[in-house]
Amino acid sequence: MNSRKLWVMTIVCALHLVATGQEAMRQVSQLIDAGSAEQAKAVLVSILNKEPQNARAHELLGDVYRHKGNANAAVREYRRALELGIRDSELLSNFATVDVWTRHFSEARKLYKRQVEFSPFPQDAKRELEDLEYQRGLSIFSSYGGWETDSTTKGWQTDVFYGGLDRLDPYAGASYSDKYFYNRRSYYGKAYTFFSPAFYVKFSFEQDNYNYPIAVTPVPDANAYQHVPTVEIELSGDLTKRVQGTISYEFFRPNFFFDQSEHASNHKVSGDIEYRTVWNPLRLQLKAAALRDPDPGRTTVDKSNHLVVPVYGKQFLVGGGGSLSLSRFEASLLMLPNRDLDRSTSYSFLSACTVPLRENLKLRAGHVYDNYSNESVFSGKVAQVFNAGLSWKAARWTEISFGGKVVRRPVRNDQAIYITTRLRLPIR
């Protein structure tokens, strides 16, 4: 339907608002179905100016806002339609859908239960209610081996998540990683608070404890840390229709491996811009970060007397890449200079891909290419990690992954296998 015809329809609706109300509603529905939300909105606002108690107009205006992604306005109109007496199944379903978008799960459950009473086809509402109830409960993620696409060859992780709370996703976990040059034990908790479908705030705390088997020359820096407590706050949301922005701030106050009484006060700010291109499968990404921490080139480290005198410097990172998501193939590629902000690498390429083999079986692969910087003890050398495995959704509540990887370092090569499980428990 071209724009001229749509405008003609809009005018026709406006001229017959009073005499043919039902016909106007039908034509407004056609405008919404045709994707002409603004034209439908103009007609409905005109109707409501004359008939503020028109329940059907409030419901259709809620549909307009829902199609535009304006969840709060849609909730307002749907609630008004219910107050004015509409009890049809479609309204209850659409209202519940918006509540799920806004992660107001308790209200969505109530609406689906009411829909079961009013719907001529209650099995649809029951299915939606079952899907919503499935999100509730405890989920446990566990892994063993080198499951991440990095230099970890031995490790484990356990992560606990409770789902189905209104606007809140809480996590807690612990992990151990052996990265050859050091090993790390971590304990953490984090929570995502959702204020809208496209905006959240994350709060997290993490405690990392490091040990260096090669204690004389720990890598990457001579001013290596022992205990690292970290707090972080992150904000993410849509800046425009096609642009999503994320910004985070971290403060961590570690003590030094060679002088455990001396602490550093480090600050890190990072940002991420994601652009959803006109071709929906393709997204482009820009990443940036700045870190204030002790400069290993100027920090004094007296290993024999266990004395460290930190001198602070700044480090920066600006990189980017993109991701492609098709029905039969997903891939991503990032190029990051100094990706760990520790001066060890000059640049890195990180890539990953996923290929569905069957409905419940996926092939996953990843690759990391690191080129060491002139400040590193491995100046001019390269490290690579190759990772491949299968992910099997054994049941709706269980997913198992297994595979292996090869690590190529300047001083030692390694191989590792891994297995991970995701299990949802009906603990509510």
C-alpha positions as CSV (number, residue, x, y, z in Angstrom):
1,M,0.0,0.0,0.0
2,N,1.6,3.3,-1.1
3,S,1.7,6.4,1.1
4,R,-0.9,8.3,-1.0
5,K,-3.5,5.6,-0.4
6,L,-2.6,5.5,3.3
7,W,-3.1,9.2,3.7
8,V,-6.4,9.0,1.8
9,M,-7.5,6.3,4.2
10,T,-6.5,8.5,7.1
11,I,-8.7,11.3,5.8
12,V,-11.6,9.0,5.2
13,C,-11.4,7.7,8.8
14,A,-11.2,11.3,10.2
15,L,-14.3,12.4,8.2
16,H,-16.4,9.5,9.5
17,L,-15.4,9.3,13.2
18,V,-18.8,10.0,14.6
19,A,-21.1,8.4,12.0
20,T,-19.2,5.2,11.5
21,G,-17.1,4.6,14.6
22,Q,-16.7,0.8,14.0
23,E,-15.6,1.4,10.4
24,A,-13.1,3.9,11.6
25,M,-11.7,1.4,14.1
26,R,-11.5,-1.2,11.4
27,Q,-9.5,1.1,9.1
28,V,-7.2,2.2,12.0
29,S,-6.5,-1.5,12.5
30,Q,-5.6,-1.7,8.8
31,L,-3.2,1.2,9.2
32,I,-1.5,-0.5,12.2
33,D,-1.2,-3.8,10.3
34,A,0.3,-1.9,7.3
35,G,3.0,-0.3,9.5
36,S,1.6,3.2,9.4
37,A,1.7,3.8,13.1
38,E,1.9,7.6,13.0
39,Q,-1.2,7.9,10.7
40,A,-3.1,5.5,13.0
41,K,-2.0,7.5,16.0
42,A,-3.3,10.7,14.5
43,V,-6.7,9.2,13.8
44,L,-7.0,7.7,17.3
45,V,-6.0,10.9,19.0
46,S,-8.7,12.7,17.1
47,I,-11.2,10.1,18.1
48,L,-10.2,10.3,21.8
49,N,-10.4,14.1,21.8
50,K,-14.1,13.7,21.0
51,E,-14.7,10.4,22.9
52,P,-12.2,10.1,25.8
53,Q,-14.2,7.1,27.1
54,N,-13.8,5.1,23.9
55,A,-12.2,1.9,25.2
56,R,-11.5,0.4,21.8
57,A,-9.6,3.5,20.7
58,H,-7.5,3.3,23.9
59,E,-6.7,-0.3,23.1
60,L,-5.8,0.5,19.5
61,L,-3.6,3.4,20.6
62,G,-1.9,0.9,22.9
63,D,-1.2,-1.3,19.9
64,V,0.3,1.7,18.1
65,Y,2.7,2.4,20.9
66,R,3.5,-1.4,21.2
67,H,4.4,-1.5,17.5
68,K,6.6,1.6,18.0
69,G,8.4,0.0,21.0
70,N,7.1,2.6,23.5
71,A,6.2,0.2,26.3
72,N,5.3,2.7,29.0
73,A,2.8,4.5,26.7
74,A,1.3,1.1,25.6
75,V,0.8,0.0,29.2
76,R,-1.0,3.3,30.0
77,E,-3.4,2.9,27.1
78,Y,-4.0,-0.9,27.7
79,R,-4.7,-0.2,31.4
80,R,-7.2,2.5,30.5
81,A,-9.0,0.1,28.1
82,L,-9.3,-2.4,30.8
83,E,-10.7,0.2,33.2
84,L,-13.3,1.1,30.6
85,G,-14.5,-2.5,30.5
86,I,-12.8,-4.3,27.6
87,R,-12.0,-7.9,28.5
88,D,-11.1,-9.5,25.2
89,S,-8.4,-12.1,25.0
90,E,-6.3,-10.0,22.5
91,L,-6.0,-7.0,24.8
92,L,-5.0,-9.2,27.7
93,S,-2.4,-11.0,25.5
94,N,-0.9,-7.7,24.2
95,F,-0.8,-6.1,27.6
96,A,1.0,-9.2,29.0
97,T,3.5,-9.1,26.1
98,V,4.4,-5.5,27.0
99,D,4.7,-6.4,30.7
100,V,7.2,-9.1,29.7
101,W,9.1,-6.6,27.6
102,T,9.4,-4.3,30.7
103,R,10.2,-7.4,32.8
104,H,7.2,-6.9,35.0
105,F,6.7,-10.6,35.2
106,S,4.2,-10.7,38.2
107,E,1.7,-8.5,36.3
108,A,2.2,-10.5,33.1
109,R,1.3,-13.7,35.0
110,K,-1.9,-12.2,36.3
111,L,-2.9,-11.1,32.7
112,Y,-2.2,-14.5,31.2
113,K,-4.3,-16.1,33.9
114,R,-7.1,-13.7,33.2
115,Q,-6.7,-14.5,29.4
116,V,-7.2,-18.2,30.1
117,E,-10.6,-17.3,31.5
118,F,-11.7,-15.1,28.6
119,S,-10.0,-16.7,25.6
120,P,-11.9,-19.0,23.3
121,F,-8.6,-20.7,22.7
122,P,-7.1,-20.9,26.3
123,Q,-4.3,-23.3,25.2
124,D,-2.4,-20.3,23.7
125,A,-2.6,-18.4,26.9
126,K,-1.6,-21.5,28.9
127,R,1.4,-21.9,26.7
128,E,2.5,-18.3,27.2
129,L,1.9,-18.7,31.0
130,E,4.0,-21.9,31.0
131,D,6.9,-20.1,29.1
132,L,6.7,-17.3,31.7
133,E,6.7,-19.7,34.6
134,Y,9.7,-21.5,33.1
135,Q,11.8,-18.3,33.5
136,R,11.3,-18.5,37.2
137,G,13.6,-20.4,39.4
138,L,17.3,-21.2,39.9
139,S,19.7,-21.7,37.1
140,I,23.2,-23.2,37.6
141,F,26.1,-22.9,35.1
142,S,29.2,-25.0,35.7
143,S,32.3,-25.5,33.6
144,Y,35.5,-27.5,33.8
145,G,38.6,-27.1,31.7
146,G,39.6,-24.4,29.2
147,W,36.1,-23.5,28.1
148,E,36.8,-19.8,27.4
149,T,38.6,-18.7,24.2
150,D,41.7,-17.4,26.1
151,S,44.9,-18.9,27.4
152,T,43.2,-20.7,30.3
153,T,44.2,-24.4,30.1
154,K,42.8,-25.5,33.5
155,G,40.0,-24.1,35.4
156,W,36.4,-24.3,36.6
157,Q,33.5,-21.9,37.2
158,T,30.2,-22.1,39.0
159,D,27.5,-19.5,38.4
160,V,24.1,-19.3,40.0
161,F,21.3,-17.1,38.7
162,Y,17.7,-16.6,39.9
163,G,15.3,-15.7,37.1
164,G,11.8,-14.4,37.0
165,L,12.1,-11.5,39.4
166,D,10.5,-8.2,38.4
167,R,13.1,-6.0,36.7
168,L,16.0,-7.7,38.5
169,D,18.6,-10.4,37.4
170,P,20.9,-11.5,40.3
171,Y,24.0,-13.6,39.8
172,A,26.6,-15.1,42.2
173,G,29.6,-17.2,41.3
174,A,33.2,-18.4,41.8
175,S,35.9,-19.5,39.4
176,Y,39.5,-20.7,39.1
177,S,41.8,-20.1,36.1
178,D,45.3,-21.4,35.4
179,K,46.9,-19.2,32.8
180,Y,50.4,-20.7,33.1
181,F,52.1,-17.4,34.1
182,Y,49.7,-17.1,37.0
183,N,46.5,-18.6,38.5
184,R,43.5,-16.8,39.8
185,R,40.6,-17.5,42.1
186,S,37.6,-15.2,41.8
187,Y,34.4,-14.7,43.8
188,Y,31.7,-12.3,42.5
189,G,28.1,-11.1,42.7
190,K,26.3,-8.9,40.2
191,A,22.8,-7.7,39.5
192,Y,21.1,-6.2,36.5
193,T,18.3,-3.7,37.2
194,F,16.0,-3.0,34.2
195,F,14.2,0.4,34.0
196,S,12.9,-0.2,30.5
197,P,13.2,-2.9,27.8
198,A,16.3,-1.1,26.4
199,F,17.9,0.3,29.5
200,Y,19.5,-1.4,32.5
201,V,22.0,-0.6,35.3
202,K,24.4,-3.3,36.4
203,F,26.1,-3.3,39.9
204,S,28.9,-5.8,40.6
205,F,31.5,-6.7,43.1
206,E,34.4,-9.1,42.5
207,Q,37.3,-10.4,44.5
208,D,40.3,-11.8,42.6
209,N,43.2,-13.5,44.3
210,Y,46.4,-14.1,42.2
211,N,49.3,-16.5,42.6
212,Y,52.4,-16.5,40.4
213,P,54.2,-19.9,40.0
214,I,57.1,-18.0,38.4
215,A,57.5,-15.6,41.3
216,V,60.7,-14.0,40.2
217,T,59.3,-12.6,37.0
218,P,55.5,-12.6,37.1
219,V,53.9,-11.8,33.7
220,P,52.8,-9.4,32.4
221,D,54.1,-6.7,34.8
222,A,56.7,-6.6,37.5
223,N,54.3,-4.7,39.7
224,A,51.9,-7.7,39.8
225,Y,48.9,-7.8,42.1
226,Q,47.9,-10.3,44.8
227,H,44.4,-9.4,46.0
228,V,42.1,-7.3,43.7
229,P,38.7,-6.2,45.0
230,T,36.7,-4.5,42.3
231,V,33.4,-2.6,42.2
232,E,31.7,-1.7,39.0
233,I,28.6,0.1,37.7
234,E,27.4,-0.1,34.1
235,L,24.6,1.6,32.2
236,S,23.3,0.5,28.9
237,G,20.4,1.6,26.7
238,D,19.3,2.7,23.3
239,L,20.6,6.1,22.2
240,T,18.6,6.1,19.0
241,K,16.5,3.6,17.1
242,R,19.6,2.0,15.7
243,V,22.3,2.8,18.2
244,Q,22.8,1.2,21.6
245,G,25.4,2.7,24.1
246,T,27.0,1.2,27.1
247,I,29.3,2.9,29.6
248,S,30.9,1.5,32.8
249,Y,33.1,2.6,35.6
250,E,35.4,0.3,37.7
251,F,37.3,1.0,40.8
252,F,39.8,-1.6,42.1
253,R,42.2,-1.3,45.0
254,P,44.7,-4.2,44.7
255,N,47.8,-4.8,46.8
256,F,51.1,-5.7,45.2
257,F,52.6,-9.2,45.0
258,F,56.1,-8.0,46.1
259,D,54.8,-5.5,48.7
260,Q,51.6,-6.7,50.2
261,S,51.2,-3.7,52.5
262,E,51.1,-1.3,49.5
263,H,47.8,-0.7,47.6
264,A,47.1,0.9,44.3
265,S,43.9,2.9,43.5
266,N,42.9,2.2,39.9
267,H,40.1,3.7,37.9
268,K,38.8,2.4,34.6
269,V,36.1,3.9,32.3
270,S,35.0,2.0,29.2
271,G,32.3,2.5,26.6
272,D,30.7,0.5,23.8
273,I,28.6,1.8,20.8
274,E,26.6,-0.8,18.8
275,Y,25.1,0.3,15.5
276,R,22.3,-1.8,14.0
277,T,22.6,-1.4,10.3
278,V,19.8,-1.1,7.8
279,W,20.5,-4.8,7.0
280,N,19.3,-6.2,10.3
281,P,21.7,-9.2,10.5
282,L,24.8,-6.9,10.5
283,R,25.8,-4.9,13.6
284,L,28.9,-2.7,13.9
285,Q,30.7,-2.1,17.2
286,L,33.1,0.6,18.6
287,K,34.9,0.0,21.9
288,A,37.0,2.4,24.0
289,A,38.5,2.3,27.4
290,A,40.8,4.4,29.7
291,L,42.7,3.1,32.7
292,R,44.7,4.9,35.4
293,D,47.0,2.4,37.1
294,P,50.7,2.1,38.1
295,D,53.1,2.4,35.1
296,P,55.5,-0.6,35.3
297,G,58.2,1.4,33.5
298,R,58.3,4.1,36.2
299,T,57.0,2.2,39.3
300,T,59.9,1.2,41.7
301,V,59.9,-2.5,42.5
302,D,62.5,-3.7,45.1
303,K,61.8,-7.4,45.2
304,S,64.5,-8.3,47.8
305,N,63.2,-5.8,50.3
306,H,59.5,-6.2,49.3
307,L,59.1,-2.5,48.5
308,V,56.9,-1.0,45.8
309,V,56.5,2.7,45.1
310,P,53.8,3.2,42.5
311,V,53.9,5.9,39.9
312,Y,50.6,6.2,38.0
313,G,50.1,6.4,34.3
314,K,47.2,6.2,31.8
315,Q,46.4,3.7,29.2
316,F,43.9,3.8,26.4
317,L,42.1,1.4,24.0
318,V,40.1,2.2,20.9
319,G,39.0,-0.7,18.7
320,G,35.9,-2.2,17.1
321,G,34.4,-4.8,14.8
322,G,31.1,-6.3,13.9
323,S,28.8,-9.3,14.2
324,L,26.6,-11.1,11.6
325,S,23.6,-13.1,12.7
326,L,21.8,-15.2,10.1
327,S,19.5,-18.1,10.5
328,R,22.2,-20.7,9.7
329,F,25.3,-18.8,10.7
330,E,26.5,-16.4,13.4
331,A,29.9,-14.7,13.4
332,S,31.8,-11.9,15.2
333,L,35.2,-10.2,14.8
334,L,36.9,-7.6,17.0
335,M,40.2,-5.8,16.7
336,L,41.5,-4.4,20.0
337,P,44.8,-2.7,20.7
338,N,46.2,-3.4,24.2
339,R,43.1,-5.4,24.9
340,D,43.8,-6.1,28.5
341,L,45.1,-2.6,29.2
342,D,48.3,-4.1,30.7
343,R,50.7,-3.1,27.9
344,S,51.4,-6.7,27.1
345,T,49.9,-6.8,23.5
346,S,50.0,-4.2,20.8
347,Y,46.9,-5.5,19.1
348,S,44.6,-8.5,19.1
349,F,42.0,-10.1,16.8
350,L,39.1,-12.0,18.5
351,S,36.7,-14.0,16.4
352,A,33.9,-16.5,17.0
353,C,31.3,-18.3,15.0
354,T,28.3,-20.5,15.6
355,V,26.7,-22.9,13.1
356,P,23.4,-24.8,13.9
357,L,23.8,-28.4,12.9
358,R,20.3,-29.4,14.1
359,E,17.6,-27.7,16.1
360,N,19.2,-28.7,19.4
361,L,22.9,-29.0,18.3
362,K,25.3,-26.2,17.5
363,L,29.0,-26.1,16.5
364,R,30.9,-23.2,18.1
365,A,34.4,-22.1,17.3
366,G,36.7,-19.2,18.4
367,H,40.1,-17.8,17.7
368,V,42.3,-15.2,19.4
369,Y,45.4,-13.7,17.8
370,D,47.7,-11.6,20.1
371,N,50.7,-9.6,18.9
372,Y,53.0,-8.7,21.8
373,S,54.0,-5.1,22.4
374,N,57.6,-3.7,22.6
375,E,57.1,-3.3,26.3
376,S,56.4,-7.0,26.8
377,V,59.1,-9.6,27.6
378,F,57.8,-11.4,24.4
379,S,58.3,-8.3,22.2
380,G,57.6,-9.1,18.5
381,K,56.2,-12.5,19.2
382,V,52.7,-13.9,18.7
383,A,50.3,-16.0,20.7
384,Q,47.2,-17.8,19.4
385,V,44.2,-19.7,20.8
386,F,42.0,-22.0,18.8
387,N,38.7,-23.2,20.3
388,A,36.0,-25.5,18.9
389,G,33.2,-27.5,20.4
390,L,29.6,-28.6,20.3
391,S,26.6,-27.3,22.3
392,W,23.7,-29.7,22.8
393,K,20.4,-28.7,24.3
394,A,19.6,-32.0,25.8
395,A,16.3,-30.8,27.2
396,R,14.5,-27.5,27.7
397,W,16.1,-27.2,31.1
398,T,19.5,-28.6,30.3
399,E,22.3,-27.6,27.9
400,I,25.7,-29.3,27.7
401,S,28.8,-28.1,25.8
402,F,32.0,-29.9,25.2
403,G,35.1,-29.4,23.1
404,G,38.7,-28.5,23.2
405,K,41.3,-25.8,22.3
406,V,44.9,-25.4,21.4
407,V,47.1,-22.6,22.9
408,R,50.2,-21.4,21.1
409,R,52.5,-19.3,23.4
410,P,56.0,-18.0,22.9
411,V,57.3,-20.2,25.7
412,R,55.0,-23.2,25.8
413,N,52.2,-24.7,23.8
414,D,49.2,-26.4,25.5
415,Q,46.0,-28.3,24.7
416,A,42.9,-28.4,26.8
417,I,39.4,-29.9,26.8
418,Y,36.3,-28.6,28.5
419,I,32.7,-29.4,29.4
420,T,30.0,-27.0,30.5
421,T,26.5,-27.5,31.8
422,R,23.5,-25.2,32.2
423,L,20.8,-26.5,34.4
424,R,17.5,-24.8,35.5
425,L,16.0,-26.0,38.7
426,P,12.3,-25.4,39.6
427,I,13.2,-23.7,43.0
428,R,10.9,-20.8,43.4
